[in-house]
Amino acid sequence: MPKRSYVSSVRASASTETRERIIAAGARLLRKDAAIANFSLDVVAKAAGVTRLTVYNQFGSRRGLLEAVFDDIARRGGLFDLAEVMAMADPRAALDRVIETFCTFWGHDPAVGGLNQAIATDPEFGEALIERNERRRALLMELVGRIVEKRAAKPALQDTVDLIFVLTSYQTFAALRPRRSPEEVCRLLQATCHSVVDALDERESAPRKT
């Protein structure tokens, strides 16, 4: 029995190593210009030195592989630390940290750009990426709601959150990045998001005209 356990643990370790190698190969391909158009299980399998069947058994589909690559990059890029950020007592400070976290994530690995391009070539993965982006919108809704202490009417709150959602997107980061360092982009977005929230807070705090 101990021998079987040992063999099982060795196989599990080998499977994990193979999975990590495939994900790393997928990320490398996404870092190449225009690679997403040719991103397939066959191409990734060849880059990882495994068979297509091995890739299929690990991830099930192109979408599954792309999601795994995204989640691995997200973990390395700090997105998995957002739960701690959301627990911060000061919602304004937490908003700054959320913006900083996403700026770091958007800029830390060129493969992120390839993953965003995949929306156009893989509708199923596009849906998965949209779902992940909606988590960002939910975080922003909670933080902005805490900042204005729930005083804002729902339509005004939603408009503000939607605007900050766009400001903190990959597309906005990529548009601002060419002439700025990641730190400069982060500071610009933080200042702009604060202005948007302050405008909502002031409007909702002002006495109502009768």
ZADREN-727790 format. One record per residue: x, y negated, z of N, C-alpha, C, CB in turn. Coordinates in steps of 0.001 Angstrom, whole numbers, padded with zeros to 6 digits, always signed. Glycine has a CB too. Example, Ala and Ser with C-alpha at 12.3 -4.5 7.8 and 13.67 -1.06 7.14 Angstrom:
<rs>
+013190+005690+007800+012300+004500+007800+013200+003300+007800+011308+004473+009046;+012850+002250+007080+013670+001060+007140+012900-000030+007870+014084+000598+005725;
</rs>
This chain:
<rs>
+000804+001218+000000+000000+000000+000000+000841-001275+000000-000911-000003+001194;+001872-001375+000831+002724-002569+000797+003322-002790-000581+003840-002455+001828;+003658-001667-001288+004241-001790-002621+003252-002428-003578+004680-000423-003149;+001980-002023-003507+000953-002605-004367+000808-004098-004097-000393-001895-004156;+000833-004461-002814+000726-005872-002447+001874-006661-003035+000697-006037-000928;+003067-006068-002979+004253-006747-003514+004106-006935-005020+005542-005945-003192;+003685-005865-005703+003512-005951-007153+002471-006999-007505+003107-004588-007734;+001372-007023-006727+000309-007988-006969+000816-009416-006813-000858-007740-006022;+001610-009674-005777+002125-011021-005548+003099-011429-006640+002803-011108-004185;+003863-010482-007139+004801-010765-008229+004024-011144-009485+005720-009540-008504;+002961-010382-009764+002143-010678-010941+001483-012043-010816+001077-009594-011140;+000986-012353-009623+000344-013655-009402+001336-014786-009607-000257-013731-007989;+002553-014574-009113+003591-015589-009271+003951-015784-010738+004836-015206-008471;+004041-014670-011466+004357-014732-012892+003246-015430-013659+004586-013325-013456;+001986-015155-013281+000849-015784-013945+000849-017290-013701-000470-015166-013455;+001154-017679-012457+001213-019106-012124+002332-019794-012900+001422-019301-010608;+003474-019133-012983+004608-019686-013721+004268-019843-015207+005849-018788-013551;+003592-018839-015760+003192-018912-017167+002211-020062-017382+002563-017578-017624;+001264-020190-016477+000270-021267-016583+000958-022634-016550-000772-021163-015437;+001889-022799-015633+002602-024072-015520+003429-024344-016769+003505-024074-014279;+004019-023303-017348+004814-023475-018558+003937-023898-019736+005560-022180-018892;+002747-023325-019813+001824-023685-020891+001366-025135-020737+000604-022733-020903;+001029-025523-019510+000593-026898-019260+001708-027884-019598+000156-027070-017790;+002931-027539-019209+004075-028416-019506+004286-028544-021011+005357-027878-018838;+004118-027441-021739+004263-027479-023190+003176-028344-023820+004216-026061-023772;+001954-028221-023305+000854-029047-023804+001119-030527-023577-000453-028648-023132;+001630-030864-022405+001938-032264-022105+003038-032794-023017+002355-032416-020641;+004040-031962-023288+005129-032395-024178+004593-032710-025573+006226-031307-024264;+003675-031877-026057+003104-032104-027380+002293-033394-027416+002229-030922-027791;+001585-033694-026338+000756-034892-026294+001595-036169-026213-000191-034821-025110;+002847-036038-025820+003724-037211-025759+004231-037617-027139+004904-036934-024840;+004045-036753-028124+004500-037060-029468+003417-037836-030211+004869-035768-030230;+003810-038803-031007+002863-039619-031760+001991-038741-032659+003609-040671-032602;+000698-039019-032605-000282-038353-033476-000344-036844-033264+000044-038636-034924;+000193-036356-032139+000208-034906-031913-001182-034347-031623+001140-034570-030762;-002099-035181-031145-003386-034670-030714-004165-034050-031878-004199-035784-030074;-003964-034546-033095-004684-033997-034247-004309-032541-034497-004398-034827-035497;-003101-032170-034120-002628-030800-034345-002579-029978-033060-001251-030827-034980;-003151-030513-031988-003117-029821-030701-004078-028636-030745-003486-030788-029536;-003544-027438-030603-004369-026231-030649-003751-025180-029741-004505-025693-032106;-004514-024122-029475-003994-023039-028652-002785-022393-029314-005081-021992-028395;-002824-022266-030624-001704-021654-031352-000433-022487-031222-002062-021480-032833;-000578-023797-031425+000584-024688-031383+001171-024721-029978+000198-026113-031838;+000324-024799-028966+000807-024837-027588+001447-023506-027211-000341-025170-026620;+000855-022417-027651+001417-021094-027360+002830-020976-027909+000529-019988-027949;+003010-021435-029146+004338-021384-029764+005329-022242-028983+004271-021852-031231;+004895-023440-028564+005778-024337-027815+006133-023773-026446+005126-025701-027654;+005208-023001-025864+005434-022431-024534+006134-021082-024586+004120-022286-023805;+006263-020509-025781+006909-019211-025914+006046-018061-025449+008183-019203-025155;+004724-018187-025629+003797-017122-025246+002848-016873-026419+003001-017497-023938;+001979-015884-026286+001022-015597-027346-000224-016473-027196+000637-014107-027333;-000954-016593-028293-002211-017343-028241-003179-016701-027252-002853-017421-029640;-003178-015357-027200-004071-014650-026283-003762-015017-024835-003952-013132-026480;-002483-015182-024522-002102-015570-023163-002677-016941-022819-000567-015580-023011;-002573-017870-023758-003124-019213-023523-004636-019132-023362-002757-020174-024687;-005267-018341-024218-006724-018197-024145-007149-017584-022812-007237-017332-025310;-006438-016554-022378-006786-015904-021112-006635-016851-019927-005918-014671-020899;-005700-017775-020017-005461-018722-018918-006483-019861-018916-004045-019298-019017;-006870-020352-020111-007655-021585-020170-008992-021460-020909-006844-022645-020822;-009157-020421-021692-010446-020173-022327-010740-020940-023595-011488-020460-021384;-010231-022154-023709-010538-022977-024882-009578-024162-024942-012012-023470-024843;-009642-024888-026044-008844-026105-026203-009232-027115-025124-009039-026716-027621;-010539-027238-024885-011001-028155-023853-010438-027765-022488-012531-028181-023810;-010495-026470-022173-009986-026018-020883-008513-026321-020712-010222-024541-020721;-007749-026173-021795-006322-026470-021740-006096-027967-021563-005615-025970-023011;-006820-028792-022318-006676-030234-022199-007059-030711-020793-007536-030939-023253;-008104-030131-020217-008502-030500-018858-007414-030126-017859-009827-029818-018478;-006804-028974-018050-005739-028541-017141-004532-029476-017237-005316-027092-017458;-004192-029887-018466-003081-030828-018652-003417-032149-017979-002779-031049-020162;-004643-032627-018181-005070-033895-017568-004977-033813-016049-006515-034249-017994;-005488-032738-015466-005494-032605-014007-004077-032518-013444-006295-031370-013593;-003188-031860-014173-001800-031778-013726-001142-033159-013752-001008-030792-014606;-001389-033916-014816-000831-035265-014905-001457-036164-013836-001063-035860-016319;-002755-035977-013588-003439-036759-012559-002834-036494-011180-004943-036434-012550;-002552-035235-010905-001940-034894-009606-000571-035536-009478-001820-033364-009439;+000232-035422-010531+001572-036004-010492+001524-037531-010475+002388-035524-011688;+000456-038091-011063+000343-039539-011141-000327-040193-009948-000395-039899-012351;-000720-039404-008938-001240-039968-007701-002743-040065-007587-000690-041284-007524;-003495-039607-008587-004947-039733-008501-005544-038885-007384-005573-039348-009818;-004857-037818-007012-005383-036965-005953-005239-037614-004576-004674-035620-005968;-004557-038765-004504-004400-039480-003233-005517-040489-003002-003056-040188-003193;-006456-040597-003944-007495-041623-003842-008429-041408-002650-008305-041655-005118;-008566-040178-002202-009427-039932-001032-008908-040690+000184-009504-038420-000720;-007592-040723+000350-007001-041465+001467-007207-042963+001282-005498-041147+001597;-007103-043430+000047-007309-044854-000234-008739-045256+000120-007011-045168-001724;-009697-044426-000235-011105-044752+000024-011429-044775+001507-012007-043758-000674;-010570-044173+002319-010788-044159+003772-010244-045413+004450-010140-042926+004386;-009601-046301+003695-009052-047525+004278-010176-048397+004824-008228-048306+003232;-009917-049053+005951-010948-049862+006611-011287-051124+005822-010494-050243+008013;-010299-051718+005159-010497-052965+004419-010819-052641+002959-009233-053878+004516;-012060-052868+002511-012421-052493+001141-011688-053304+000071-013904-052652+000952;-011315-054547+000386-010563-055345-000593-009160-054771-000775-010484-056828-000146;-008542-054395+000321-007220-053774+000235-007322-052434-000488-006607-053584+001646;-008407-051706-000241-008612-050420-000917-008803-050626-002420-009833-049682-000321;-009519-051687-002803-009708-051983-004227-008365-052261-004888-010658-053189-004417;-007519-053023-004217-006177-053280-004750-005406-051983-004956-005398-054206-003811;-005530-051081-003985-004812-049807-004075-005368-048940-005195-004891-049054-002745;-006678-048964-005376-007284-048189-006468-006768-048699-007811-008838-048276-006414;-006736-050016-007982-006234-050604-009227-004769-050241-009424-006411-052139-009219;-003992-050340-008361-002563-049980-008439-002393-048510-008799-001853-050277-007100;-003212-047655-008208-003121-046221-008474-003404-045913-009940-004093-045452-007580;-004436-046539-010487-004768-046271-011886-003748-046885-012830-006157-046802-012211;-003207-048050-012497-002155-048623-013341-000938-047691-013369-001748-050033-012827;-000599-047141-012213+000515-046197-012140+000220-044959-012967+000800-045806-010686;-001007-044466-012841-001384-043262-013580-001385-043510-015085-002761-042775-013133;-002000-044610-015527-002068-044889-016956-000675-045032-017560-002880-046152-017209;+000266-045543-016791+001567-045850-017354+002670-044844-017102+001994-047120-016850;+002418-043857-016242+003552-043027-015816+003902-041904-016790+003258-042431-014475;+002968-041557-017708+003235-040450-018622+002602-040746-019970+002701-039113-018049;+003392-040786-021050+002845-041053-022380+001770-040056-022811+003955-041047-023387;+001737-038892-022197+000724-037896-022557-000689-038397-022259+000980-036586-021807;-000822-039347-021342-002140-039896-021019-002761-040535-022256-002037-040929-019873;-001923-041204-023063-002431-041793-024291-002960-040734-025240-001351-042604-024971;-002253-039622-025366-002704-038532-026216-004009-037934-025739-001656-037464-026285;-004160-037824-024426-005392-037286-023866-006570-038200-024167-005251-037088-022358;-006358-039501-024114-007438-040436-024433-007788-040399-025918-007047-041858-024025;-006802-040156-026767-007068-040027-028194-007874-038761-028492-005754-040015-028980;-007756-037779-027604-008436-036500-027835-009948-036637-027839-008026-035497-026783;-010470-037716-027288-011917-037927-027274-012471-037919-028697-012263-039256-026572;-011697-038494-029630-012167-038603-031015-012116-037278-031757-011345-039627-031761;-011238-036376-031347-011073-035118-032080-011703-033926-031379-009614-034847-032300;-012080-034088-030133-012655-032974-029390-013809-033495-028537-011580-032273-028507;-015032-033504-029071-016180-034034-028333-016380-033374-026974-017428-033869-029153;-016111-032070-026894-016289-031380-025604-015325-031916-024558-016088-029865-025768;-014055-032076-024943-013096-032646-024004-013443-034101-023728-011659-032528-024548;-013967-034794-024746-014394-036175-024539-015423-036260-023422-014970-036759-025832;-016348-035308-023405-017347-035280-022335-016688-035082-020975-018373-034168-022589;-015692-034207-020918-014992-033951-019657-014245-035196-019195-014015-032771-019810;-013638-035918-020141-012906-037126-019778-013856-038223-019317-012068-037616-020957;-015008-038311-019963-016018-039289-019542-016484-038980-018125-017223-039291-020515;-016674-037696-017822-017077-037297-016467-016029-037736-015446-017288-035766-016390;-014750-037565-015773-013684-037971-014868-013654-039489-014708-012332-037465-015376;-013898-040212-015785-013935-041669-015709-015102-042148-014852-014030-042270-017110;-016211-041420-014901-017362-041810-014089-017059-041698-012595-018572-040945-014442;-016114-040854-012239-015699-040783-010830-015058-042104-010426-014708-039599-010594;-014323-042712-011358-013713-044016-011082-014806-045062-010875-012765-044440-012240;-015842-045022-011709-016948-045962-011554-017611-045802-010179-017986-045757-012676;-017769-044550-009739-018390-044291-008429-017534-044855-007297-018603-042775-008221;-016210-044706-007397-015317-045282-006385-015473-046797-006333-013849-044909-006680;-015519-047414-007502-015638-048873-007569-016978-049339-007007-015477-049359-009018;-018036-048599-007299-019352-048950-006771-019348-048940-005245-020416-047983-007303;-018723-047926-004667-018662-047846-003206-017868-049013-002628-018035-046514-002768;-016712-049317-003216-015861-050376-002678-016497-051753-002828-014510-050357-003366;-017019-052049-004002-017643-053359-004206-018861-053509-003311-018039-053552-005682;-019621-052430-003150-020760-052466-002237-020339-052773-000814-021503-051152-002276;-019226-052221-000398-018715-052506+000952-018232-053952+001073-017569-051542+001302;-017627-054466+000014-017110-055839+000061-018249-056845+000202-016285-056149-001203;-019310-056671-000556-020436-057622-000493-021456-057203+000556-021120-057738-001864;-021148-056157+001284-021984-055686+002400-023423-055419+001974-021970-056705+003529;-023560-054859+000767-024871-054445+000243-025838-055615+000032-025500-053444+001186;-025319-056861+000042-026213-058006-000141-026652-058167-001590-025534-059276+000330;-025831-057735-002508-026096-057968-003919-027266-057114-004418-024845-057676-004741;-028059-057729-005289-029121-056978-005942-028478-055922-006835-030060-057919-006765;-029167-054818-007010-028574-053706-007742-028119-054076-009155-029557-052581-007815;-028923-054823-009938-028440-055177-011292-027151-055989-011267-029508-055963-012038;-027046-056961-010357-025835-057787-010265-024645-056946-009818-026052-058962-009289;-024868-056051-008865-023805-055169-008388-023334-054248-009513-024289-054338-007181;-024281-053712-010265-023939-052809-011371-023154-053544-012446-025210-052190-011978;-023559-054775-012758-022832-055556-013768-021387-055784-013340-023529-056908-014011;-021191-056119-012075-019846-056369-011557-019001-055103-011607-019913-056901-010121;-019576-054002-011186-018847-052730-011193-018513-052315-012622-019671-051628-010497;-019451-052497-013538-019190-052126-014935-018041-052942-015509-020451-052323-015789;-017978-054226-015152-016898-055074-015640-015555-054623-015076-017162-056537-015274;-015513-054316-013781-014268-053843-013172-013887-052478-013720-014403-053779-011644;-014897-051674-014028-014658-050363-014636-013910-050524-015960-015995-049613-014860;-014326-051487-016766-013648-051748-018044-012242-052293-017799-014465-052745-018903;-012111-053193-016840-010808-053796-016543-009789-052765-016078-010961-054873-015485;-010254-051707-015422-009334-050696-014883-009207-049475-015783-009795-050259-013509;-009695-049582-017015-009638-048448-017945-008262-048317-018585-010703-048598-019033;-008015-047161-019167-006759-046951-019899-006659-047906-021081-006652-045493-020386;-007766-048131-021771-007748-048984-022949-007316-050408-022596-009125-048999-023609;-007797-050933-021475-007393-052275-021047-005920-052296-020667-008251-052749-019863;-005491-051282-019932-004078-051195-019545-003198-051154-020786-003823-049948-018665;-003561-050326-021754-002756-050185-022969-002715-051477-023777-003302-049057-023831;-003815-052237-023769-003856-053493-024516-002978-054568-023862-005301-053992-024624;-002877-054541-022541-002100-055547-021813-000635-055180-021691-002678-055752-020440;-000321-053907-021787+001017-053405-021480+002133-053899-022399+000994-051936-021520;+001946-054046-023719+003090-054356-024593+003899-055587-024189+002602-054549-025982;+003255-056618-023647+003981-057839-023295+004210-057989-021799+003236-059037-023804;+003910-056939-021035+004020-057029-019578+004567-055732-019005+002654-057355-018949;+005186-055836-017841+005597-054638-017122+004354-054036-016472+006704-054961-016053;+004393-052756-016096+003245-052161-015396+002870-052935-014144+003546-050720-015027;+003881-053456-013441+003607-054221-012219+002871-055520-012539+004918-054528-011472;+003267-056155-013651+002592-057394-014052+001156-057126-014477+003355-058074-015192;+000941-056038-015182-000420-055661-015559-001257-055421-014311-000415-054403-016455;-000681-054725-013351-001400-054423-012110-001796-055706-011381-000539-053539-011193;-000864-056641-011245-001164-057894-010540-002230-058698-011271+000106-058736-010383;-002157-058716-012602-003162-059434-013389-004549-058826-013200-002783-059425-014874;-004621-057514-013234-005909-056836-013065-006449-057012-011649-005772-055346-013389;-005577-056955-010655-006017-057160-009278-006606-058561-009107-004845-056948-008300;-005902-059568-009636-006387-060951-009514-007715-061128-010245-005342-061942-010069;-007826-060548-011432-009056-060681-012209-010216-059976-011525-008861-060121-013615;-009977-058775-011015-011029-058029-010320-011467-058750-009049-010545-056613-009981;-010512-059364-008336-010871-060142-007149-011764-061318-007529-009606-060645-006428;-011456-061970-008649-012270-063106-009094-013691-062665-009410-011642-063772-010325;-013807-061513-010043-015123-060985-010393-015928-060658-009134-014982-059732-011277;-015280-060031-008173-015968-059680-006922-016305-060930-006127-015104-058732-006072;-015379-061889-006084-015623-063129-005333-016813-063889-005909-014371-064025-005347;-016917-063894-007240-018036-064584-007876-019360-063946-007462-017885-064560-009410;-019388-062631-007404-020594-061935-006962-020873-062220-005499-020461-060428-007189;-019844-062173-004670-020002-062385-003231-020517-063788-002943-018674-062153-002503;-019939-064785-003634-020365-066176-003421-021804-066377-003884-019430-067150-004167;-022145-065770-005006-023500-065920-005529-024522-065295-004583-023609-065286-006920;-024183-064140-004031-025128-063468-003155-025175-064089-001757-024774-062005-003053;-024086-064805-001383-024038-065445-000061-024709-066821-000065-022586-065580+000402;-024866-067397-001256-025426-068750-001335-026898-068727-000921-025274-069329-002773;-027356-069804-000280-028773-069875+000124-029700-069781-001088-029049-071186+000893;-030747-069065-000946-031712-068910-002035-032554-070169-002173-032616-067685-001794;-032734-070619-003423-033583-071794-003643-035037-071385-003572-033276-072460-005005;-035811-072211-002935-037252-071923-002810-038055-072798-003751-037730-072134-001359;
</rs>
